[in-house]
Each structure stands twice: as C-alpha cells, then as structure tokens.
Amino acid sequence: MGLREKRAELRNIRKNACSEHPDGLLGMKDGLSWCNECEGSPVSLVRVSSETEKYLTGDNTQNAAIKSRLRDKFGEVKVTTNTALALREPTAIELRETGRQFADLVDGFGDAISDADLRLAAQLRTVGFIPQHFNIVHGGLYMNFNGWIFWTKNSLGAMDGGSDARPMTADERKAYKVKDDQDAFIATYYKVAGGQRFPIATDFGKAGGAGEQNPLAKTGGYAGEIAQKRALVRVMRQAAPLGVYIGTFDAESGGVVDDTPMKAIVEPESTANPEVNPEEDPEGFVIEVVSAIKGLGELDIEKFNFEGANGRQGVARMTRSAEYDLDEIIDAVKLMCVPVPITTIVETDGVKEDVEELPW
C-alpha cells in the first residue's frame, strides 16, 4: 500500500466507528481499521457524520445551538415520521419556485438544466428535499449521499434503524468475483419494530481496479470509501425506494458513486453444478439456491422466515445450516413467498362453481 492509499484509508477510517463501540475512536494497524475495545478489526462500521451532515440528514440528536446556526445557513430541514411518502406531479408554480431556488443554491442549475431534471427536482422538493441534497454533474441532476440518508430517515420514520458496513471477507470476495485490485464492502440497513432491530436490506459495493470509471476510485485513493458508499446507497435504495431513478454524487470525494440503474444484487450469479453438496461446497450451494429462487418468478421474499431471520437473511441462514437440501429450501420459499390463488366453491342455482380469489 503506497503513501497515497494509506492516507486515503486513514481518512476513511476516521469517518467511521466500530458498530459495537460507536463512542470509541478507530485506529489503523497493518493497513486495516483497528478497534481497541474489540482488540482487532471491527465486525462492521457505522459512519460518523459531521455537524453539517447531521443537520442536512435530519439527525434529531444534534445540539440545539448548532442546529440553530445551521438552520440560518441552510434553511429549514423537515424530517417527518410519515412512512407513506410518495412523489407526485409538480404544479407549474412549484416548477417555477424550484427553478428559482435551485438556480441560486446549486452550482450549474440554471437555464441549461433539462426539463426532465427540473421536474424531478420539483417532485423531490415536495417531499422535503432541499437544494443542498443535490449536485449538478456534467449538466445532469444527481442526489448526494446526504440526500439519500435524509430520504431513508424520512421514509422509515420512527422505524429507521440505521445502517452498517464491513469489508468483504476473502470467501465473499471469491464468491462475488471481486478482483485483487478492487475494494469491496457489504452493507446492511435495519428497521426497528416491536423493540427489535432487524435487517431489511443487504447489498454490496466495489470500487477500483482496471474497469473503474471513477478516476478518484481508480487512482485517487478513494476506492475504499467509494466502495463503502456504493454499498450503503444500494441498501438505502432498497430500504426506502424513491420511486424514480437518480444517480448519486459524493460531494466529499467529488466523484460519482453510481450513475446507472443497478439491479439489487444479494448473491453472486449462478454458475454452480446442480448437484452441489452443501457440506462439501457451501458457497456453491448458496449460488445454486439463489439461482433456483430467481427461477420461481414473482415472489415476496420478505415474507420468508427461518429461525427468527426474515427475507434474504432467513434464506441465507437456512441455506448455510447445511441441514436442508435444495428441494426443501425451495419448497419453503414457495410456501411462504409465492402468491397462490385461493379457490372457493360457490353454488349458484344448484350448480357448484370453482371461483378463484386473490389472496388479499
């Protein structure tokens, strides 16, 4: 690791804390983050926000005096506890107000902005976004990292459980086909309900290497930070769907985090032998299970439950237990997640008919 990479890694470490000991400071040992309380690298990381980031993302734990000063600088940021936020078509007045306000506060937002981006900005403004949540990159509208955090908190409201991220293990890097010159992170977003905190979205991000399009991730020493943010943006997209696509710009590194719609990737693509033994080749068995589930078509995977774990995490726990074969796992997914029409018998004028009902 060169001097530039070491400095970049140290900078990123200082923007994070150990998820188990968030009040402590992280250090660096052998090029990796180090937690004194854990006596090793943290299991996962949580990002440490600056006071400006706290204000722009609606952090309600911020000191009142600091919040007041930042309100004078940035204007009011309203965070709701409404979990049913939805975008709507902006009115002509809202379009004009958005154009005027954003032109004053967002560099590059002016007459050259496209009608589609102006409409999108107006839509997002109606649900609480402010100009500081956006950037103009190459003439196009992008949401920054603070904007995504704000939206997720707004969307989940009191059920927001925050997120964490961690570097991929060696086995995960192999399974996800991460190259040696790439940084890769796994991120998870959580929800709080009934006094319990549980995961609702898990995804990954990678950066750097020969195929990297972002020059800051490729040669600027920001690969680790951008990989982490790519993973976090992906889980925020899943935890709180926006309803429209907008790329993400990282104002800290000055680079685009993602600018093309990405399919939510939870497991690697399937290339496995259909007769994989879960005990002899656990990673191959995981790939096989994922491939079989994808073949089921439309389903609500969040309804799956196994030993207290829901959704994809439940499937992963059942798969890695090595106690169930492929057919048993797929049967369980079908039973819990695949919509099945309900048929009832209705008698009309003495004639019995099968009537298909939707499972409301």
HELIX and SHEET records of a PDB file:
HELIX    1   1 LEU A    3  ARG A   14  1                                  12    
HELIX    2   2 GLU A   51  LEU A   56  1                                   6    
HELIX    3   3 ALA A   64  PHE A   74  1                                  11    
HELIX    4   4 ALA A   92  LEU A  105  1                                  14    
HELIX    5   5 ASP A  115  ARG A  125  1                                  11    
HELIX    6   6 PRO A  131  HIS A  133  5                                   3    
HELIX    7   7 PHE A  145  LEU A  156  1                                  12    
HELIX    8   8 GLY A  157  MET A  159  5                                   3    
HELIX    9   9 ALA A  170  ALA A  175  1                                   6    
HELIX   10  10 PRO A  215  LYS A  218  1                                   4    
HELIX   11  11 ALA A  223  ALA A  239  1                                  17    
HELIX   12  12 PRO A  282  LYS A  294  1                                  13    
HELIX   13  13 ILE A  301  LYS A  303  5                                   3    
HELIX   14  14 GLY A  311  ARG A  320  1                                  10    
HELIX   15  15 LEU A  326  CYS A  337  1                                  12    
SHEET    1   A 2 ASN A  16  CYS A  18  0                                        
SHEET    2   A 2 LEU A  45  ARG A  47 -1                                        
SHEET    1   B 2 GLY A  27  LYS A  29  0                                        
SHEET    2   B 2 LEU A  32  TRP A  34 -1                                        
SHEET    1   C 4 PHE A 134  VAL A 137  0                                        
SHEET    2   C 4 GLY A 140  ASN A 144 -1                                        
SHEET    3   C 4 THR A 248  ASP A 250  1                                        
SHEET    4   C 4 GLY A 255  ASP A 258 -1                                        
SHEET    1   D 3 ASP A 160  PRO A 167  0                                        
SHEET    2   D 3 ASP A 183  ALA A 193 -1                                        
SHEET    3   D 3 GLN A 196  ALA A 207 -1                                        
SHEET    1   E 2 ASN A 305  PHE A 306  0                                        
SHEET    2   E 2 ALA A 309  ASN A 310 -1                                        
SHEET    1   F 2 ILE A 342  THR A 348  0                                        
SHEET    2   F 2 VAL A 351  GLU A 357 -1                                        
END                                                                             
